[in-house]
């Protein structure tokens, strides 16, 4: 439970630290909050509506969910499409007046990835803490009997995992979220320059990285231990960061020279 609480605190602290750091480095504040809003609207609202329509209400929904390959490809494609289109929309319309400051690409990515960390990791750890407290106090069964059978079947694997999982598992979420934020900052750099410099291949590069990492993580998690899946994610993120850094240095230097 200590590790759960620590993970929850880190999920909040990292975005705050990045916001302060980029702000002190000269980025505008607005892109951070636009990044937060874009993730919530495009990933948690629009993408979720598509998932409901495809996975729950269409004839192919069960087929996709019962086939790990189809599920991974579908999930990776949807995540990449909605989030990268959201980024492009933000840079093209909402942050057009802020495109002259290259650091705003980094600030936007910190907001986009940061709010995801708070919602995904922070929210999960809060739920885990609640359930763990009930397990330790012996009141979890009292809660289960108030649920209908379908809800019980949905919750039982979570409770079993909390009881059986080693403590370090709850720290892996920190590593995963830090890697995810690094990826979101890198993808934001790709899309920022794709919009400002009218370089469409950079947008497709963002789509590719997002798709490969999400789909690959789902596929590998079905056959490999969590630590090895994190290694795969780390390699993807490292590649994206190196390419984004090269692109950022190239275009920011050129933009500064043109301004002079």
SEBA-609305 format. One record per residue (C-alpha): residue number from 1; x, y, z; residue in one letter. Coordinates in nm, 2 decimals. Layout:
+-----+--------+--------+--------+------+
|  nr |     px |     py |     pz | rest |
+-----+--------+--------+--------+------+
| NUM |      X |      Y |      Z |    A |
...
+-----+--------+--------+--------+------+
//
This chain:
+-----+--------+--------+--------+------+
|  nr |     px |     py |     pz | rest |
+-----+--------+--------+--------+------+
|   1 |   0.00 |   0.00 |   0.00 |    X |
|   2 |   0.30 |   0.23 |   0.06 |    X |
|   3 |   0.41 |   0.17 |  -0.30 |    X |
|   4 |   0.05 |   0.23 |  -0.42 |    X |
|   5 |   0.05 |   0.57 |  -0.24 |    X |
|   6 |   0.39 |   0.66 |  -0.37 |    X |
|   7 |   0.29 |   0.58 |  -0.73 |    X |
|   8 |  -0.02 |   0.80 |  -0.69 |    X |
|   9 |   0.19 |   1.09 |  -0.56 |    X |
|  10 |   0.45 |   1.05 |  -0.84 |    X |
|  11 |   0.17 |   1.06 |  -1.10 |    X |
|  12 |   0.08 |   1.41 |  -0.98 |    X |
|  13 |   0.42 |   1.53 |  -0.90 |    X |
|  14 |   0.59 |   1.46 |  -1.24 |    X |
|  15 |   0.34 |   1.67 |  -1.45 |    X |
|  16 |   0.36 |   1.96 |  -1.20 |    X |
|  17 |   0.75 |   1.95 |  -1.21 |    X |
|  18 |   0.75 |   1.94 |  -1.59 |    X |
|  19 |   0.50 |   2.23 |  -1.61 |    X |
|  20 |   0.72 |   2.44 |  -1.38 |    X |
|  21 |   1.04 |   2.34 |  -1.56 |    X |
|  22 |   0.92 |   2.42 |  -1.91 |    X |
|  23 |   0.76 |   2.75 |  -1.79 |    X |
|  24 |   1.09 |   2.86 |  -1.64 |    X |
|  25 |   1.26 |   2.77 |  -1.97 |    X |
|  26 |   1.03 |   3.01 |  -2.15 |    X |
|  27 |   0.73 |   2.80 |  -2.26 |    X |
|  28 |   0.38 |   2.95 |  -2.25 |    X |
|  29 |   0.14 |   2.81 |  -1.99 |    X |
|  30 |  -0.16 |   2.76 |  -2.21 |    X |
|  31 |  -0.02 |   2.46 |  -2.41 |    X |
|  32 |   0.00 |   2.26 |  -2.10 |    X |
|  33 |  -0.37 |   2.30 |  -2.02 |    X |
|  34 |  -0.47 |   2.26 |  -2.38 |    X |
|  35 |  -0.28 |   1.93 |  -2.38 |    X |
|  36 |  -0.48 |   1.82 |  -2.08 |    X |
|  37 |  -0.81 |   1.91 |  -2.24 |    X |
|  38 |  -0.72 |   1.75 |  -2.57 |    X |
|  39 |  -0.64 |   1.42 |  -2.41 |    X |
|  40 |  -0.96 |   1.41 |  -2.21 |    X |
|  41 |  -1.18 |   1.51 |  -2.50 |    X |
|  42 |  -1.02 |   1.30 |  -2.78 |    X |
|  43 |  -0.91 |   0.99 |  -2.58 |    X |
|  44 |  -1.17 |   0.97 |  -2.30 |    X |
|  45 |  -1.47 |   1.10 |  -2.48 |    X |
|  46 |  -1.45 |   1.06 |  -2.86 |    X |
|  47 |  -1.24 |   0.75 |  -2.86 |    X |
|  48 |  -1.45 |   0.60 |  -2.58 |    X |
|  49 |  -1.76 |   0.66 |  -2.79 |    X |
|  50 |  -1.61 |   0.47 |  -3.09 |    X |
|  51 |  -1.51 |   0.18 |  -2.86 |    X |
|  52 |  -1.87 |   0.16 |  -2.73 |    X |
|  53 |  -2.00 |   0.16 |  -3.09 |    X |
|  54 |  -1.75 |  -0.09 |  -3.22 |    X |
|  55 |  -1.68 |  -0.32 |  -2.93 |    X |
|  56 |  -2.01 |  -0.33 |  -2.75 |    X |
|  57 |  -2.27 |  -0.25 |  -3.01 |    X |
|  58 |  -2.14 |  -0.39 |  -3.34 |    X |
|  59 |  -2.14 |  -0.75 |  -3.47 |    X |
|  60 |  -1.76 |  -0.75 |  -3.49 |    X |
|  61 |  -1.71 |  -0.64 |  -3.13 |    X |
|  62 |  -1.69 |  -0.99 |  -2.98 |    X |
|  63 |  -1.46 |  -1.11 |  -3.26 |    X |
|  64 |  -1.22 |  -0.83 |  -3.19 |    X |
|  65 |  -1.22 |  -0.88 |  -2.81 |    X |
|  66 |  -1.17 |  -1.25 |  -2.84 |    X |
|  67 |  -0.87 |  -1.23 |  -3.07 |    X |
|  68 |  -0.56 |  -1.08 |  -2.91 |    X |
|  69 |  -0.41 |  -0.98 |  -3.25 |    X |
|  70 |  -0.73 |  -0.80 |  -3.36 |    X |
|  71 |  -0.77 |  -0.63 |  -3.02 |    X |
|  72 |  -0.41 |  -0.51 |  -3.02 |    X |
|  73 |  -0.43 |  -0.38 |  -3.38 |    X |
|  74 |  -0.76 |  -0.21 |  -3.32 |    X |
|  75 |  -0.66 |  -0.06 |  -2.99 |    X |
|  76 |  -0.33 |   0.07 |  -3.12 |    X |
|  77 |  -0.49 |   0.22 |  -3.43 |    X |
|  78 |  -0.76 |   0.40 |  -3.24 |    X |
|  79 |  -0.53 |   0.54 |  -2.97 |    X |
|  80 |  -0.29 |   0.66 |  -3.24 |    X |
|  81 |  -0.56 |   0.81 |  -3.46 |    X |
|  82 |  -0.75 |   1.00 |  -3.19 |    X |
|  83 |  -0.46 |   1.13 |  -2.99 |    X |
|  84 |  -0.24 |   1.24 |  -3.28 |    X |
|  85 |  -0.54 |   1.40 |  -3.46 |    X |
|  86 |  -0.61 |   1.57 |  -3.13 |    X |
|  87 |  -0.26 |   1.70 |  -3.12 |    X |
|  88 |  -0.28 |   1.82 |  -3.48 |    X |
|  89 |  -0.61 |   2.00 |  -3.40 |    X |
|  90 |  -0.46 |   2.17 |  -3.10 |    X |
|  91 |  -0.15 |   2.30 |  -3.28 |    X |
|  92 |  -0.35 |   2.40 |  -3.60 |    X |
|  93 |  -0.63 |   2.58 |  -3.43 |    X |
|  94 |  -0.61 |   2.63 |  -3.06 |    X |
|  95 |  -0.24 |   2.71 |  -3.03 |    X |
|  96 |  -0.18 |   2.87 |  -3.36 |    X |
|  97 |  -0.07 |   3.20 |  -3.20 |    X |
|  98 |   0.17 |   3.00 |  -2.98 |    X |
|  99 |   0.35 |   2.82 |  -3.27 |    X |
| 100 |   0.64 |   3.07 |  -3.27 |    X |
| 101 |   0.77 |   2.93 |  -2.94 |    X |
| 102 |   0.93 |   2.59 |  -3.00 |    X |
| 103 |   0.92 |   2.51 |  -2.63 |    X |
| 104 |   0.54 |   2.50 |  -2.65 |    X |
| 105 |   0.57 |   2.16 |  -2.82 |    X |
| 106 |   0.73 |   2.03 |  -2.51 |    X |
| 107 |   0.48 |   2.20 |  -2.28 |    X |
| 108 |   0.19 |   2.06 |  -2.47 |    X |
| 109 |   0.33 |   1.71 |  -2.45 |    X |
| 110 |   0.38 |   1.75 |  -2.07 |    X |
| 111 |   0.01 |   1.84 |  -2.04 |    X |
| 112 |  -0.11 |   1.56 |  -2.27 |    X |
| 113 |   0.09 |   1.29 |  -2.11 |    X |
| 114 |   0.07 |   1.44 |  -1.76 |    X |
| 115 |  -0.31 |   1.43 |  -1.73 |    X |
| 116 |  -0.30 |   1.08 |  -1.86 |    X |
| 117 |  -0.07 |   0.98 |  -1.58 |    X |
| 118 |  -0.29 |   1.14 |  -1.32 |    X |
| 119 |  -0.60 |   0.97 |  -1.45 |    X |
| 120 |  -0.46 |   0.63 |  -1.54 |    X |
| 121 |  -0.20 |   0.58 |  -1.27 |    X |
| 122 |  -0.33 |   0.80 |  -1.00 |    X |
| 123 |  -0.69 |   0.68 |  -1.04 |    X |
| 124 |  -0.58 |   0.32 |  -1.05 |    X |
| 125 |  -0.37 |   0.35 |  -0.73 |    X |
| 126 |  -0.65 |   0.52 |  -0.55 |    X |
| 127 |  -0.88 |   0.23 |  -0.64 |    X |
| 128 |  -0.61 |  -0.01 |  -0.53 |    X |
| 129 |  -0.57 |   0.16 |  -0.20 |    X |
| 130 |  -0.94 |   0.15 |  -0.13 |    X |
| 131 |  -0.97 |  -0.22 |  -0.22 |    X |
| 132 |  -0.65 |  -0.31 |  -0.03 |    X |
| 133 |  -0.77 |  -0.13 |   0.28 |    X |
| 134 |  -1.10 |  -0.33 |   0.26 |    X |
| 135 |  -0.91 |  -0.65 |   0.21 |    X |
| 136 |  -0.69 |  -0.58 |   0.52 |    X |
| 137 |  -0.99 |  -0.49 |   0.73 |    X |
| 138 |  -1.18 |  -0.80 |   0.62 |    X |
| 139 |  -1.47 |  -0.60 |   0.48 |    X |
| 140 |  -1.42 |  -0.68 |   0.11 |    X |
| 141 |  -1.68 |  -0.96 |   0.11 |    X |
| 142 |  -1.94 |  -0.72 |   0.27 |    X |
| 143 |  -1.89 |  -0.50 |  -0.03 |    X |
| 144 |  -1.90 |  -0.78 |  -0.28 |    X |
| 145 |  -2.24 |  -0.91 |  -0.16 |    X |
| 146 |  -2.40 |  -0.58 |  -0.25 |    X |
| 147 |  -2.30 |  -0.62 |  -0.62 |    X |
| 148 |  -2.48 |  -0.82 |  -0.88 |    X |
| 149 |  -2.31 |  -1.14 |  -1.01 |    X |
| 150 |  -2.18 |  -0.97 |  -1.33 |    X |
| 151 |  -2.01 |  -0.69 |  -1.12 |    X |
| 152 |  -1.87 |  -0.95 |  -0.88 |    X |
| 153 |  -1.71 |  -1.15 |  -1.17 |    X |
| 154 |  -1.56 |  -0.82 |  -1.30 |    X |
| 155 |  -1.41 |  -0.72 |  -0.97 |    X |
| 156 |  -1.28 |  -1.06 |  -0.85 |    X |
| 157 |  -0.98 |  -1.07 |  -1.08 |    X |
| 158 |  -0.87 |  -0.73 |  -0.95 |    X |
| 159 |  -0.90 |  -0.84 |  -0.59 |    X |
| 160 |  -0.71 |  -1.16 |  -0.66 |    X |
| 161 |  -0.43 |  -0.96 |  -0.83 |    X |
| 162 |  -0.40 |  -0.72 |  -0.54 |    X |
| 163 |  -0.36 |  -1.02 |  -0.30 |    X |
| 164 |  -0.12 |  -1.21 |  -0.52 |    X |
| 165 |   0.10 |  -0.94 |  -0.68 |    X |
| 166 |   0.44 |  -0.87 |  -0.54 |    X |
| 167 |   0.48 |  -0.51 |  -0.41 |    X |
| 168 |   0.73 |  -0.40 |  -0.68 |    X |
| 169 |   0.45 |  -0.44 |  -0.94 |    X |
| 170 |   0.29 |  -0.12 |  -0.81 |    X |
| 171 |   0.61 |   0.07 |  -0.88 |    X |
| 172 |   0.62 |  -0.04 |  -1.24 |    X |
| 173 |   0.34 |   0.20 |  -1.31 |    X |
| 174 |   0.57 |   0.49 |  -1.23 |    X |
| 175 |   0.82 |   0.37 |  -1.49 |    X |
| 176 |   0.55 |   0.31 |  -1.74 |    X |
| 177 |   0.40 |   0.66 |  -1.69 |    X |
| 178 |   0.73 |   0.84 |  -1.71 |    X |
| 179 |   0.80 |   0.65 |  -2.03 |    X |
| 180 |   0.45 |   0.74 |  -2.16 |    X |
| 181 |   0.51 |   1.11 |  -2.08 |    X |
| 182 |   0.84 |   1.11 |  -2.26 |    X |
| 183 |   0.67 |   0.95 |  -2.56 |    X |
| 184 |   0.39 |   1.21 |  -2.55 |    X |
| 185 |   0.64 |   1.49 |  -2.55 |    X |
| 186 |   0.82 |   1.33 |  -2.84 |    X |
| 187 |   0.51 |   1.28 |  -3.04 |    X |
| 188 |   0.40 |   1.64 |  -2.96 |    X |
| 189 |   0.73 |   1.75 |  -3.12 |    X |
| 190 |   0.66 |   1.55 |  -3.43 |    X |
| 191 |   0.31 |   1.69 |  -3.47 |    X |
| 192 |   0.40 |   2.05 |  -3.37 |    X |
| 193 |   0.65 |   2.07 |  -3.66 |    X |
| 194 |   0.43 |   1.87 |  -3.89 |    X |
| 195 |   0.17 |   2.15 |  -3.85 |    X |
| 196 |   0.40 |   2.45 |  -3.84 |    X |
| 197 |   0.65 |   2.34 |  -4.10 |    X |
| 198 |   0.38 |   2.16 |  -4.31 |    X |
| 199 |   0.57 |   1.84 |  -4.29 |    X |
| 200 |   0.31 |   1.57 |  -4.32 |    X |
| 201 |   0.55 |   1.28 |  -4.29 |    X |
| 202 |   0.62 |   1.38 |  -3.93 |    X |
| 203 |   0.25 |   1.34 |  -3.85 |    X |
| 204 |   0.26 |   0.99 |  -3.99 |    X |
| 205 |   0.57 |   0.92 |  -3.79 |    X |
| 206 |   0.38 |   1.01 |  -3.48 |    X |
| 207 |   0.10 |   0.78 |  -3.58 |    X |
| 208 |   0.35 |   0.50 |  -3.64 |    X |
| 209 |   0.53 |   0.53 |  -3.31 |    X |
| 210 |   0.20 |   0.55 |  -3.11 |    X |
| 211 |   0.05 |   0.25 |  -3.29 |    X |
| 212 |   0.36 |   0.03 |  -3.27 |    X |
| 213 |   0.41 |   0.09 |  -2.90 |    X |
| 214 |   0.04 |   0.05 |  -2.80 |    X |
| 215 |  -0.03 |  -0.25 |  -3.01 |    X |
| 216 |   0.31 |  -0.41 |  -2.94 |    X |
| 217 |   0.26 |  -0.37 |  -2.56 |    X |
| 218 |  -0.07 |  -0.55 |  -2.57 |    X |
| 219 |   0.06 |  -0.84 |  -2.78 |    X |
| 220 |   0.37 |  -0.88 |  -2.57 |    X |
| 221 |   0.19 |  -0.86 |  -2.24 |    X |
| 222 |   0.00 |  -1.18 |  -2.34 |    X |
| 223 |   0.32 |  -1.38 |  -2.36 |    X |
| 224 |   0.59 |  -1.20 |  -2.17 |    X |
| 225 |   0.65 |  -1.09 |  -1.81 |    X |
| 226 |   0.57 |  -0.73 |  -1.72 |    X |
| 227 |   0.94 |  -0.64 |  -1.69 |    X |
| 228 |   1.01 |  -0.75 |  -2.04 |    X |
| 229 |   0.71 |  -0.56 |  -2.18 |    X |
| 230 |   0.85 |  -0.24 |  -2.01 |    X |
| 231 |   1.19 |  -0.31 |  -2.18 |    X |
| 232 |   1.00 |  -0.31 |  -2.52 |    X |
| 233 |   0.82 |   0.02 |  -2.43 |    X |
| 234 |   1.15 |   0.17 |  -2.32 |    X |
| 235 |   1.32 |   0.09 |  -2.65 |    X |
| 236 |   1.03 |   0.25 |  -2.84 |    X |
| 237 |   1.03 |   0.56 |  -2.63 |    X |
| 238 |   1.41 |   0.59 |  -2.65 |    X |
| 239 |   1.39 |   0.58 |  -3.03 |    X |
| 240 |   1.11 |   0.84 |  -3.04 |    X |
| 241 |   1.30 |   1.07 |  -2.80 |    X |
| 242 |   1.62 |   1.06 |  -3.00 |    X |
| 243 |   1.44 |   1.13 |  -3.33 |    X |
| 244 |   1.23 |   1.41 |  -3.16 |    X |
| 245 |   1.54 |   1.57 |  -3.01 |    X |
| 246 |   1.71 |   1.58 |  -3.35 |    X |
| 247 |   1.40 |   1.73 |  -3.52 |    X |
| 248 |   1.35 |   1.98 |  -3.23 |    X |
| 249 |   1.72 |   2.10 |  -3.25 |    X |
| 250 |   1.71 |   2.13 |  -3.63 |    X |
| 251 |   1.38 |   2.32 |  -3.66 |    X |
| 252 |   1.42 |   2.53 |  -3.34 |    X |
| 253 |   1.77 |   2.64 |  -3.45 |    X |
| 254 |   1.64 |   2.72 |  -3.80 |    X |
| 255 |   1.34 |   2.91 |  -3.67 |    X |
| 256 |   1.56 |   3.12 |  -3.43 |    X |
| 257 |   1.80 |   3.20 |  -3.72 |    X |
| 258 |   1.51 |   3.31 |  -3.94 |    X |
| 259 |   1.38 |   3.53 |  -3.66 |    X |
| 260 |   1.72 |   3.70 |  -3.63 |    X |
+-----+--------+--------+--------+------+
//
